Amino acid sequence: MKGKQQDVFSIIKEESTSLRCILLYGPNSYLVNDTYNKLCKSLFDENDVFAPPEFNIKEISKDSDIFYNEAKSLSFGGGRKYLKIDMDNSETPGPILDLLKDDLNEATLLIKAGNLSPRSSIRKYLEKLEDALIIPFYEDDFVSLKNFIKEKSDKRDFNFDDSAIHAIISMSGFERSQVKDAVERIMLYYEFSENKNINDEKIKEILFDTNQNQISELCKHICLGETRLSQQIADRLFLQGVTPPQFISALILHYQKLHVVGLSIASGQSISNAVKQIKPPIFFKEVNAFKTQIQNWNIAKIDRALEILIESDLLTKTKPGLGKSIIGNIVIRLATVAKKQPN
């Protein structure tokens, strides 16, 4: 039968269901996956080593025996068995539909899918089935994203005014995953600020500063030893008007962060704890890359890099005509050193 999103949220809250099947589908892949993961987490015992794996529709279609045997067998711990199925944006349900027409022995199928057409066989079948639930997740609009932002910000005691919300959606578009990343980046930046009232001006400081984001990418790729990518970003930034002293300043700040973390590790701290001490914090999606940079650069190499940058800073200011060549040379030198294993 057709259902509403609130129906599955109720099941998540209750942590149980007697339905034979729950199908989550639609073009809003973020909400489909997020709700599916929450549903699975609420119904599965995380410590159950005998819990069945997630089945993929393509694998099931090629060899359905394992899937059939799992669905027909009783739960190892007694009670209801739940089977996770990823339809992988397929319109073809394969053996799933045959199984639903048979006796499932106290089993419930939890299925996530992409955008199923009204003529989809599994969609049509489940809409008529009384002990099944089929829930669509449509694309977001401004209202749904506004509520999403407010929900995220309220949990962290932030207040995003209407101008800030408009700015985030304007830059991120109507893709919920991108909006989520933007909101989390902003809250991380202002995590230790006393004033957590966010307006569009504060949004622009972080999200609308394209050059700053690209400079951060440049620092990362240099420290990872990715010479070609570093050169491409540097060339693009020059075309956008970034000056040699701005390059040098950003690189010095980045290497100072590496230096602080390196000293903490040398004093006996773990790399994870050392990275957590950086203020403002490293954006969570960049933490692994930053840890790799730390592994590429020991204290001696960082000190030498800072010496080169300080010398070059003076040179770019006294001989501005050579600025681009100086930066190009620095990019190549530092990226090359990053590839060499520290002693």
N, C-alpha and C positions, 0 to 999 in steps of 0.2 A: 504494500500500500504506500501511497505517497505520504511523505512526512515533512516536517519543518526542522530547521536546525535545532530548535529548542528541544525537540524529541531526543536527538542524540546527546545533547548536553545533559538531559535528565538521566540517560543511561550511564553516562560518564560519572555523574554524581552518585548514582546508586551502586555502581560497580558491578552490575549484573543485568542480564536480560534473558528472556526465554524465546526470543525471536530466532527464526531459522537463518535469517540473512539480513545484513545491513549493508546497503550499497551507498557510498558517497561518491558523487560525480559532479562534473561541471567544469567550466572554463577557468574558475578561480583555483588554480593549482595550489596556491599557498594555503588557502582555507581548507581545501580537500585534504592535503597532507597533514596540516596542523591538527585538524579534527580527528583524522584517522589515527595519528600517533597518540593523541590523548585518549582516544577510545581504546586502543590496544593496551596502553599503559594501565588503564583503569580495570580492564578485564583479565589481564595476564598477571600471574605471580612472577615478579622479576627473578625470584630465586629458584624457580622451577626449571631444573636442568633438563626435564623431559618435555618442555614446551615445544610444540612443533615449529619449524621454521616458516618464514614467509614464502608463499608460493607465487611464482610468476606465471602469468597466463601462457606465455610462449613455451615455458618449460612443461607446464601441465599438458598443453596440446601435443607436445612431442612424445611425452611419456606420462600417461595419466595414472599408472598403477600405484605409484608411491602416494599420489594425492588421494586416490580412492581409498587406499588402505588406511591412510591417516584419518580420513573423514569417517570411515566406517568403524574404526576402533574406538573403544571407550577411553575416557580420560584416565590417565595413569593414577591420578590422585582421587578419582571419583568426581562426581558432579559434571557440570557442563564443559564441553570442549569448544575452544574457539580457534578457528583457522584464519590466518591472515592471507589475503590474496591481492596481488598487485596486477590490475588488468593492463597496465603499461600503455595507456592511451589506445587500447584496442577496442573495436566495436564487437569483436567476435568473442563470445563467452566460452566457446569450446565445451569441454566436459562439465563445466560448472553448472550449466543449465540442466544437463542430464542428472547430475547429482541432486539438484534441488527438487527434481520431480520424484526422487526416491526417498527412502527413510534415512535420515541423517544420524540416528542414534544419539540424541542429545547433543548435537553439534551445531554451532553457529558460524556461518561464514561472514567474515568482515572484509568487505571488498572496497578498494578505492579505484576510481577510474577517471578518465579524462572527460571530454565533452561528448556525451552519448546523444545521438540523434533520437527524435521521437520514435523512429522505426526500429531502434535497437531492440533485438530479441530479448535480451536480459532485462532491459528497462521495461518493456511491455509486460513481461511475465511477472516481475516483482511488483509492479503497480497493481496487479490483480490479486496478489498473494496476501492473505490476511496476516500471516505470521512473519512478514518481512517488512523492511523499512527501506525506502529509497528516498534519498535527500539530495537535492541539487544545491550547488554553490555557484551562484552567478558572479559575474564580474563586479568589482567594486565601483561605487560612485562616490561623489564628494562626501555625502552624508555618512556613508559607512566607514570611509577612511578617517573622517573627522572623529567619529566615535572610537575608532581603533587607536588613534593617536592619544585621545583623552584617556582611554583605558590604560594604555602603556605608561603615560606620564603620571597619572594618579597613583599608580602602584609605587612610584619612586618619589612621590611628593613634589613633582614638578607641575608647573602651571603654564601650559602653552596657550597664549591668547589667539584670537581668530586670525590676526595678521601672521603669526608664526605658522599656524596650521595651513593657511593659504600658501605661504612661501614654501613649505615642505612639499605639499602636493604639487605645486607648480613646477618644482624642480625634479621631483621623483616620478611624476606621472601617476597613473592609476594602478600601478603594480605594487601590491601590498608588501611584497618582500623588500622592495627598494625603499618604501616608506618606513618599514620597520628598521632597516639599516640606518636610515637617516636619523630617525628618532633616537636610536640607541647611541649613535655617534655624538649627537648633541648632548644627551644626558650624561654621557661619559665625560665629555669636555667640561661640563659644569657640575660634575659630581661633588666637588669640594667647595663650590661657591655657596655663600650664605644666601644669595638671592637666586632662587630657582624659578622666578617668573620669566618666561621666555617670550620675546617678541620677534618680529621679523628682522630687526637689526642684528640681534644675536644669532639668528639663523644664518644671515649673510656672512657673518664672521667665519663660519665653518663651512657651510655647504656651497655658498656662492663664490667662494674664493678658489676658482679653478686652478690658478697658478700655484697656490699653496698646496693643493692636493697633488698636483703634478710634480712639484718640487719634492714632496714627501716620497712619491713614487721613485723619483730620481735617486734620492738618498738610499732607498731600499735596494734598488737594482745595482747600484754601485757597490754597496756592502755585500751583496750576494755574488758579486763577480760577474754580473751579466752585462758585458761590455756593449754589445750591439744595442740592446734595449736602452741602456743608459745614454748612449750617444743619440739615439732617436728622440728621447724625451728632452735632452738638453737642446738639441736643434729646434724642436718645437717651442720650447720656452723662450729661446732667443727671438724667434719670430713673433712671439707674443709680447715682447718688450721687457722680459726679465733681464736685469743688469748683472754683470759679473759679480759685484759686491753682494748682491742678493743670493747668488749661487753659493758664494763662499760662506756667508753668514748661516745659511740653512745647513750646509754640510758641517760646519763647526758645531752647531747646536746638536746635530744628529750624533756626531762622534763623541761629544761630551756625554750624551745619554749612554752610549756604549761604554764609555770610560767609567761612569758611575756604577753601572751594572757589573763591569769587569772587576772593579775593586771590591764590590760586595761579594762576588763569587770567590775572589782570592782570599777574603777574610773568613770563608767557610760556609757562606749561604748557598742554598740551592739556586739554580738559574731561575726557577719559577718564582721563588720569593724575592730574588733580586729584581726581576722585571716588574713585580707588583709595586715596588717602591717608587717607580718613576711617576712624577706628577707634571702635567696631567697624565693619566694612565694611557698605555698603549691600547688602541682600539682592538677589541677582542679578536677580530678577524686577522689582525696583523701580528698577533703575539707569536705564532709559530715561526713566521718569517723573521721576526726580530731575534728570536732565540737562535735561529740558524746564523744570523749575522754575528751574534756573540761568539759562536763557535768558530767563525771565520777570522775573528779579530781578537788577539790577545792584547794585553796592556801595552807591550812594547810596540806592536804594530799600530795601535790606536794613537800612542804618543807621537810616533813618527808621522802619522797622517795629519795630526793636529799641527805639528811643526810646519809641514808643507802648506797647509791651508792658511796658517797665519802669515807665512812668508808671501804666499800668493795674494792674500788680501791686500797687503801693502803694495804689491806690484800692480794689481789691477787698478788701484787708486792713483798711483803715480804715473802709470803708462796705460791709460784707458784704451788706446788704440790697439793694444795687444790683448785686451780682455777676453775676447772670444777664443783666441788661440790658447790662452792660459787655462781657461776653463776646459777646453777640449783636451788639453794635455793632462789636467788633473783627473778628469773622468777616466781616461785610459789607464793612467798610473794606478789610481786607487782600485779600480775594478780588477786590474791585473793582480795587484797585491792580494786582493780578497780571495782569489783562486788558490793562492799558495797556502798550504797547510801551516798553521802557527807552530812554532817550535815548542 
